[in-house]
Amino acid sequence: MYDPNWAAEQLDTLWNEPGDKIAHDAGEMTVMYYQAHSMRRLGLVDWDCHGSSSTSMVYKNAATKTRTFIVWNPSTKPEAVSFYERGKMIGQLIAAPQALTSADHLAAGGGTSASAAR
């Protein structure tokens, strides 16, 4: 999504229109609504960073200059996920089992400010 602010504004405008069939479509538009509003806070994908897990992603908010590190861990045990910027390790996040874990910064021995959603 190139401009989540614009997309969220358009979806909110359509939602408030009586009888609108676009924003009220419970199929694909539900995903678009979630992504647009989530990416307002998260920012866009930070292509300079990646995690060691195939279910990890890094977002960077250009307005706040902050990164959010996210990992989905489908296993039943905690998972240490390393994150890299341009090939250099910048830290780790301990992903909670069977949860989506996020952190706004990393530590060498594990994630800090991490929260898990089940």
C-alpha positions as CSV (number, residue, x, y, z in Angstrom):
1,M,0.0,0.0,0.0
2,Y,1.7,3.2,-1.2
3,D,-0.3,5.7,0.9
4,P,-2.1,4.2,3.9
5,N,-3.3,7.7,5.1
6,W,-5.1,8.4,1.8
7,A,-6.5,4.8,1.7
8,A,-7.8,5.0,5.2
9,E,-9.4,8.4,4.6
10,Q,-11.1,7.1,1.4
11,L,-12.4,4.0,3.2
12,D,-13.7,6.1,6.1
13,T,-15.5,8.4,3.7
14,L,-17.1,5.5,1.9
15,W,-18.1,3.9,5.2
16,N,-20.0,7.0,6.2
17,E,-21.9,7.1,2.8
18,P,-25.4,5.7,3.2
19,G,-25.9,2.5,1.1
20,D,-22.2,2.3,0.2
21,K,-21.3,-1.2,-1.1
22,I,-17.6,-0.8,-1.4
23,A,-16.4,-0.2,2.2
24,H,-19.1,-2.3,3.6
25,D,-18.1,-5.4,1.5
26,A,-17.1,-7.9,4.3
27,G,-14.7,-9.7,1.9
28,E,-11.6,-8.0,0.6
29,M,-12.4,-4.6,1.9
30,T,-12.1,-5.8,5.5
31,V,-8.5,-6.7,4.8
32,M,-7.9,-3.3,3.0
33,Y,-9.5,-1.4,6.0
34,Y,-7.3,-3.3,8.5
35,Q,-4.1,-2.8,6.5
36,A,-4.7,0.9,5.8
37,H,-5.4,1.7,9.4
38,S,-2.6,-0.5,10.8
39,M,-0.1,1.0,8.4
40,R,-0.9,4.5,9.5
41,R,0.8,3.6,12.8
42,L,3.3,1.0,11.5
43,G,4.4,2.8,8.3
44,L,5.5,1.0,5.2
45,V,7.6,-2.1,4.9
46,D,11.2,-1.4,5.6
47,W,13.0,-3.2,2.8
48,D,16.4,-2.4,4.3
49,C,15.6,-4.8,7.2
50,H,14.5,-8.4,7.4
51,G,14.1,-11.1,10.1
52,S,15.5,-14.7,10.2
53,S,11.9,-16.0,10.3
54,S,9.9,-16.3,7.1
55,T,6.9,-15.0,9.2
56,S,8.6,-11.8,10.3
57,M,8.3,-8.3,8.9
58,V,9.8,-4.8,9.7
59,Y,7.8,-1.6,9.2
60,K,9.1,1.9,9.3
61,N,7.0,5.0,10.1
62,A,8.5,7.9,8.2
63,A,6.7,10.5,10.3
64,T,7.9,9.2,13.6
65,K,11.2,7.6,12.3
66,T,10.4,4.4,14.3
67,R,10.5,0.8,13.3
68,T,8.1,-2.0,14.4
69,F,9.4,-5.6,14.3
70,I,6.7,-8.2,14.0
71,V,6.9,-12.0,14.1
72,W,4.2,-14.7,13.8
73,N,5.3,-17.8,15.7
74,P,3.1,-20.8,14.9
75,S,5.2,-23.2,17.1
76,T,4.4,-24.2,20.7
77,K,7.7,-22.8,22.0
78,P,9.2,-19.3,22.1
79,E,11.4,-18.5,19.1
80,A,14.4,-16.2,19.0
81,V,14.3,-14.2,15.7
82,S,17.3,-12.2,14.6
83,F,16.8,-9.0,12.6
84,Y,19.2,-7.5,10.1
85,E,19.7,-4.2,8.4
86,R,21.5,-4.3,5.1
87,G,23.0,-7.7,6.2
88,K,24.2,-6.7,9.6
89,M,22.4,-8.1,12.7
90,I,20.8,-5.3,14.7
91,G,19.2,-7.5,17.5
92,Q,16.7,-10.2,18.4
93,L,13.1,-10.5,19.4
94,I,11.7,-13.5,21.4
95,A,8.5,-14.4,19.6
96,A,5.8,-15.8,21.9
97,P,4.5,-19.3,21.0
98,Q,1.4,-19.4,18.8
99,A,1.1,-15.6,18.8
100,L,1.9,-12.5,16.8
101,T,4.7,-10.6,18.7
102,S,5.8,-7.0,18.0
103,A,8.4,-4.7,19.4
104,D,9.5,-1.2,18.8
105,H,13.1,-1.9,19.5
106,L,15.4,-4.9,19.9
107,A,18.1,-6.0,22.3
108,A,21.0,-8.3,21.7
109,G,19.7,-11.0,24.0
110,G,16.0,-10.7,23.1
111,G,13.2,-8.3,22.4
112,T,12.2,-5.5,24.6
113,S,8.9,-3.6,24.6
114,A,7.4,-6.7,23.0
115,S,3.7,-7.5,23.1
116,A,2.0,-10.7,21.9
117,A,-1.5,-11.1,20.6
118,R,-3.2,-14.5,20.5
